[in-house]
Amino acid sequence: MASNSSNLLWLSSLRFLKKHPWHFALSILGVALGVAVVVSIDLSNSSAEKAFQLSTEAVTGKATHQIRGAGENLDESVYRDLRVKSGFRNSAPVVEGYARVDGLNRTFQVLGVDPIAEEPFRDYASQRAGIELSEFINGENSGLVAASVAEEIQAEIGDILQISVGGRGFEIRLIGLIEASDDRSQQALESILLVDVSTAQRLFDMQGELTRIDLILPENSESVQAEIKPLLPEGAEIIRSDSRTETVEQMTRAFEFNLQ
C-alpha cells in the first residue's frame, strides 16, 4: 500500500514537472544561487581575515611588544636612551601615518623606519633587503613602494611620486622597490609607502617624535620590562603587539557578522 502511494506521488510529481518545466528549472536555479551565495560569503570572510592578518604582520613585523606614549606620540629621546643607556638592541623606532599617492584611488600607510635597526623586525625594511642607506637616509624625501604599485602608476626608480598628507602636497623620490618572499606578502605590502624616520616626521609634522618603539622581548620578559620602565616618561607603557592583532580580529568579526 505504501509502495503504491509512493509511486502515485512520483507519477504526480513527474506529470506536474512535464506540464511546468520552468518551475523545475527555477527551483534548481534558486538552490544553486543559494549555495553560491553561502560559498561566496565564506570565501569573502576567509579572504578578509587573511588580508587583515597579512597587513598587520607587514606593519608590526616580528615585534612582540611596543612602547607607546601617554598621548598620541612618543619623544624620540626615549629610543635614544633605550639604545645607548640601556643597550637594548632589539628595538626599532617607527613613525606611522597615512597618505594618498597621486594616480591611485586608495590610501597608503606610510611607515617611517630606521633600516639599521629593522633587520630583526621587518626583512623588507632592513639593509638586508638591499636598501641603500646613502639614498634612503640623505635628508631628502625618498621612499620605496611595492613593485606592483610602481608598475600600476608607471613609475621607475628615480622618479618623483606626488603624495598628499592631510591636504598638503609632498614629493617623494622613488629609490627602490619593496620585495616580498611570496605573492600573498607582496599583496599585503601594496598599500605601504616605506620611508626614513626623519622623512615621516616631516610629512606628519612630528619633529622629534615617534609613533611607537617596537621591541622583541623573550617570553618571560618581566625582568626586562622592569629594566626598561624607568627609562620611560610618565604615562608611557609597554604593551603586547598582539593587542593590535586583537583589534584587527574584532574588525574581521564585525565584517563577517555584516556579511552573514
N, C-alpha and C positions, 0 to 999 in steps of 0.2 A: 504493500500500500504506500509506504513511504517512498519506495523507488518510483512508483507511478507518479506521485506528486512532484518528485524532483524532476522527472522527465518532462512533465507538463510545464513546470516552471521554466526549464531551459528552452523548450519549444516556444513558449510565450515570449521569452526574452529575445530569442533569435528572430521571431516574427516582428517584434517591435523594432529591433535594430535594422532589419531589412527595410521596414517602412520609413524609419527615421535615421538614416546613416549619419546625418550631420550631428545629431545628438551624441552619437557614439564618438565621433571624431572630436567634438568639442570637449567631451568628458576626458578623453585621453590627453588632449592638449592642456586642459586645466590641471590635471595631475602632473604632467611634465613641467608646466610652468611653476607649479608649487614646489616641486623638488628642486628645480633650477634656482629659485629664489632662496631656498634654505641653504643650498650649497654655496651660492654666491655670498651670502651673509657670513657663513663660516669662513670662507676664503678671505673676505674683507677683514674679519676680525683677526685672523692669523697674520695677514699681511701688515695690518696696522700695528699689532703688538710687536712684530719683528722689526718694523721700521722704527718705532719708538725706541726699542731696545738698542738697535744699532746706532741710532742718532745719539742716544745718551752715552753709549760706550765710546763713540767717536770723540765726544767732548770731554768726558770725565777720564777716559783712558783707564789706566791701571790704578788710579788713586783709591786708597782705602778710606781716607779722611780728608777733610777740608778745614781750613781756618777761615772764618768769616767774621766780619766786624759787627759791632752793635747796630750801626746804621747800614747804609747801602754799600759802602766801600771800606777798604782797609788801607791804612797808611803803609807805603812800601818799605818804611824803615823796619817794620815788623819782620819782613822777609830778610832784610839785610842782617838783623840781629840773629835770626834763626840760623842763617848760613855761616855767619862769621863768629858770633859769640858762642852759639851752642854747637856749631859744627855739624848741624843736621843736614846731610846732603840729599836725602830722599824728599826733597821739597821743590816746588816749582811755582813761580808767580803766574797768575792768569788775570787778564783784563778781558771782559766779555761784554758784548753788546750786539746790536742788530743794525743792518744797513741794507739798502737796495742797490743793486748793480744795474746801471742803465742797459737796456736791451733785454732784460729778463723780468718777467712779471712775478717775482717771488722775493721773499725776504731772506737774506743771508745772515747766518750767525757769525759775527766777527770774533775770532779767537786770537787774542794777543798773548804771545808766549815768548819764553827765552829758550831758544833751541839748544843752548849749552846744558840747561837743566832738564830738558824734556825727554831725554833718552829712556829713563825708567817708566815714563808715563804714556807718551804717545809716539809711536815709532815714526809716523808720517810728519811729525813736527820737530824732529831732532836732527842733529848733524848726520846721523846715520842715513837719513832719507836723502842726503845729497844737498841739503840747503847750504848755500854759500853765505857764510857769515858776513863777508865783506859787502855783500849786496843786501842781505836781509837786515843787518844792523848797521846802517850807514847814515842815520839821521834823517833820511827821506822816507816818504810814504811808499812802501813797497810791500808786496804780498804774493800769496800763492792761492790758486783755486784748483779744483779738480780738472783733469784733462777733458772730461766730457763737457764741463762748463765752458772752458776755453774754446772748444770746438763749436759749441752752440752759439756763442757770440762772435765766432770767427776772430779770436784774439790769439796772438802769438807772444812768446816770451820777449819782453822788451816793450810791449805795447802799454798804453796807458788806459786803465779802467776808470770810468766815471762812476762814482758811487754817491749815494745820498744818505746822510745820517741826520735824522730829526729835521729834515727840510734843508740841511746845509750840504752843499756840494763839495766833494773832495776828489783828488786824483790819486790813484794807486798804480804804481808801476809794477807790471807782472814780471816777476823774476824767476818763476818756476811753476811746476805743476805738482799737485798733491797726488801721490801714488798710493794705492792700497793693495793689499795682498790678494783680494778676491773681488768679484763683481758686487756682492752684497755690501761689503765695506765701502767700495767705491761709491755706491749709491748713497750711503749714509753721509759721505763726505761732500756730496754735490751741493749742499747748502752751507758750506763753511768757507769763509774767507780768512786765511791764515796770515797774520801779520806779527810784527815785533811788538813787544810790550809798549815801548815808547810811542810807536805809531798808533796803537789802540788808545793810549792815553790822550793823544792829540785829537783823535777822531771823536772821543766821547767827553772831551774836556775834563779829564781825570788826572791832571798833572800831579805826580807824586802819590797816586792812589792805585790800589789793586781791587779787583772784584773779589778775589779769594786767593788762598795759597793751597795748592794740592799737596797732599802728604801720602807717603806709603809707610804704614806702621805695621809692626808684627801683630799677630793675632791677640796675644795678651799684652796690650800696649799701655796699660795703666801707668806703669813706671815711666815710660817715655813721655806720655802726655803730661805727667806730673812735672817733668823737667821742662817741657815747652810752655806750660801755662804761665809761669812767672814772667815770660818774655812778652806775653800778650797784653795789649791795652785793655782798659776796663770795658766790659761788655762783649769783647771778642771771645769766641768759643771754638772748640774743636768738635766737628760733627762728622758722622759717618757719611761717606759718599753714597751709600745705598739709600739714605733718606731721600735723596733726589730721585733715585730709581722708584721708590715707593710713590712719589708724586706722579711719575710717568705712568706707573701701573694704575693709579687712580684715574688718570685721564683715559687710559686704554679701556678700563672697565666702564667708564661713563660712555665712551664711544660705542662699546659693544652693547650696552644697555639700550642706547638710542637706536641702533640697528635692529635689535630684537623687537 
